[in-house]
Amino acid sequence: MITLRKYKAEDCDSVSKLFYETVHCINAKDYTESQLSAWAKDCDVLKSRQNDLLEQVAIVAEIDGITVGFGSIDKTGYLDLLYVHKSFQRQGIATALCDELELGFSVVTTHASVTAKPFFEKRGYIVIKSQQVERFGVKLKNYVMQKTV
């Protein structure tokens, strides 16, 4: 059973590792190795975002005490982060996180990866535009998507 709870500062190490592994395993079918490295260069990449996670509504998903996913949304309705552990894909974790994060918003916007775009489309998000974002001099394709809740 999936348990959702508020993100805490001590979750930083586990979600940072989950983020890195998810990007490098799950997104590898849609992005090159240099793109994956620019996106998540090491397991500590999210540590620089600790304040964002503490200021946003950030939720951790657990199964039997294991961190299996996390997500965050800011006060404007921008769904900033949504990642599910590489070994727990397609078990309803991202859906449970989104259901909780979208509560209280009339419009939610996100920047979805090529990999995540079909998931968001199934949730009723529409593509506003395709874009190339640059990280460390490397371009990555993603989609600005929006949903009226």
C-alpha positions as CSV (number, residue, x, y, z in Angstrom):
1,M,0.0,0.0,0.0
2,I,1.2,3.5,-0.9
3,T,1.6,5.9,1.9
4,L,1.9,9.7,1.2
5,R,3.4,12.1,3.6
6,K,4.9,15.6,3.7
7,Y,8.5,15.9,2.6
8,K,11.0,16.5,5.5
9,A,14.5,17.9,5.4
10,E,15.9,14.4,6.3
11,D,14.3,13.0,3.1
12,C,16.9,14.9,1.0
13,D,19.4,12.1,0.6
14,S,16.8,9.4,-0.4
15,V,14.9,11.6,-2.9
16,S,18.1,12.9,-4.4
17,K,19.3,9.3,-5.0
18,L,15.8,8.3,-6.3
19,F,15.9,11.3,-8.7
20,Y,19.3,10.5,-10.1
21,E,18.5,6.8,-10.6
22,T,15.1,7.4,-12.2
23,V,16.5,10.0,-14.6
24,H,19.4,7.7,-15.6
25,C,17.3,4.5,-16.0
26,I,13.8,5.5,-16.9
27,N,14.6,8.5,-19.1
28,A,17.5,6.8,-20.9
29,K,15.1,5.6,-23.7
30,D,14.3,9.2,-24.7
31,Y,17.5,11.2,-23.9
32,T,21.2,10.7,-24.7
33,E,23.8,10.0,-22.0
34,S,25.1,13.6,-22.1
35,Q,21.5,14.9,-21.7
36,L,20.9,12.6,-18.7
37,S,24.2,13.8,-17.1
38,A,23.2,17.4,-17.6
39,W,19.8,16.7,-16.1
40,A,21.1,14.8,-13.1
41,K,24.9,14.8,-12.9
42,D,25.2,13.0,-9.6
43,C,23.2,11.7,-6.6
44,D,23.5,15.1,-4.8
45,V,21.9,17.1,-7.6
46,L,18.7,17.8,-5.6
47,K,20.5,18.9,-2.5
48,S,20.8,22.4,-4.0
49,R,16.9,22.4,-4.3
50,Q,16.3,21.6,-0.6
51,N,14.9,25.0,0.1
52,D,12.5,24.7,-2.9
53,L,11.2,21.4,-1.6
54,L,10.7,22.8,1.9
55,E,8.9,25.9,0.6
56,Q,6.7,24.1,-1.9
57,V,4.0,21.5,-1.2
58,A,6.3,18.4,-1.4
59,I,5.1,14.9,-0.8
60,V,7.0,11.6,-0.4
61,A,5.4,8.2,-1.4
62,E,6.5,5.2,0.6
63,I,5.7,1.5,0.4
64,D,6.7,-0.5,3.6
65,G,8.9,2.4,4.7
66,I,10.8,2.6,1.4
67,T,10.8,5.9,-0.5
68,V,9.3,5.0,-3.9
69,G,8.4,8.5,-5.2
70,F,8.1,12.2,-4.6
71,G,6.6,15.2,-6.1
72,S,6.2,19.0,-5.5
73,I,4.1,21.8,-6.5
74,D,4.5,25.5,-5.9
75,K,1.9,28.0,-4.7
76,T,1.1,29.1,-8.3
77,G,0.1,25.6,-9.4
78,Y,3.4,24.7,-11.1
79,L,4.0,21.0,-10.7
80,D,7.8,21.2,-10.3
81,L,9.0,17.7,-9.6
82,L,7.4,14.2,-10.0
83,Y,9.6,11.1,-9.9
84,V,9.0,7.4,-9.2
85,H,11.7,4.9,-8.2
86,K,13.0,2.9,-11.2
87,S,11.8,-0.3,-9.6
88,F,8.3,0.9,-8.7
89,Q,7.1,2.2,-12.1
90,R,3.5,1.7,-13.2
91,Q,2.1,0.9,-9.8
92,G,-0.1,4.0,-9.3
93,I,2.5,6.0,-7.4
94,A,2.7,9.0,-9.8
95,T,-1.0,9.0,-10.0
96,A,-1.4,9.1,-6.2
97,L,1.2,11.9,-5.9
98,C,-0.5,14.0,-8.6
99,D,-4.0,13.4,-7.2
100,E,-2.7,14.9,-3.9
101,L,-0.6,17.7,-5.4
102,E,-3.3,19.0,-7.7
103,L,-5.8,19.4,-4.9
104,G,-6.9,23.0,-4.4
105,F,-5.7,24.3,-7.8
106,S,-8.0,25.2,-10.8
107,V,-5.1,25.1,-13.2
108,V,-1.9,23.1,-13.0
109,T,1.2,23.6,-15.2
110,T,4.2,21.4,-15.6
111,H,7.3,21.0,-17.8
112,A,7.1,17.3,-18.8
113,S,9.9,15.3,-20.2
114,V,9.5,13.3,-23.4
115,T,9.2,10.2,-21.1
116,A,6.5,11.7,-18.9
117,K,4.4,13.4,-21.6
118,P,2.1,10.4,-22.1
119,F,1.4,10.1,-18.4
120,F,0.4,13.7,-18.2
121,E,-1.7,13.4,-21.3
122,K,-3.7,10.6,-19.8
123,R,-4.3,12.8,-16.8
124,G,-5.9,15.5,-19.0
125,Y,-2.9,17.8,-19.5
126,I,-2.5,19.4,-22.9
127,V,0.7,20.5,-24.6
128,I,1.0,24.3,-24.6
129,K,4.3,24.1,-26.4
130,S,7.4,22.0,-27.0
131,Q,10.6,23.6,-25.9
132,Q,14.4,23.1,-25.6
133,V,15.8,23.9,-22.2
134,E,19.5,24.2,-21.6
135,R,21.4,22.7,-18.7
136,F,25.2,23.0,-18.5
137,G,25.3,23.8,-22.2
138,V,23.2,20.7,-23.2
139,K,19.8,21.0,-24.7
140,L,16.9,18.8,-23.5
141,K,13.5,18.7,-25.1
142,N,10.4,19.0,-22.8
143,Y,6.8,20.2,-23.0
144,V,5.0,22.9,-21.2
145,M,1.7,21.2,-20.3
146,Q,-1.4,22.5,-18.5
147,K,-4.5,21.0,-17.0
148,T,-7.7,22.6,-15.8
149,V,-8.6,20.7,-12.7
